Amino acid sequence: MKITKPKKLTGTHILVLSFLGLIISGMFLLKLPFASHSGTTWIDALFTSTSAVCVTGLIVVDTPVHFTLFGQIVILLLIQLGGIGIMTFAASLIYTLSRKLPLANRIIME
């Protein structure tokens, strides 16, 4: 029996896993009893979290009416972190497509 080393995660894997982790964390935070006035179903919490992280703006419940201040802050943080993730992905894509970037631009992207 041959023992092999586990494969290292690539940048793409880390990016996808971070998005999934952020979506799932957001879903659990939005499902908390004090995140909404009348309770949120699992599918609504998942959809709202996914929409916030992917910065699509789609909603299934009226955000200011359904969610408490805590829930609204969670959604705001998900939007901010998702936007940072999208910008990181875009910068990584640009970096891999054109490796001849000036040093100043590479420092900014890092």
Number of C-alpha atoms within 10 A of each C-alpha: 3 4 5 6 6 6 6 7 10 8 11 11 11 11 16 13 13 14 19 14 12 17 24 16 16 23 24 14 18 28 20 14 13 15 21 20 13 12 15 19 12 13 12 16 23 20 17 25 27 26 20 25 27 20 16 11 11 12 14 11 13 8 14 11 11 16 22 18 14 15 23 18 13 21 24 14 15 24 21 16 18 23 16 13 18 17 13 15 16 13 17 16 11 13 16 11 10 9 9 9 13 8 9 8 11 13 9 8 14 9
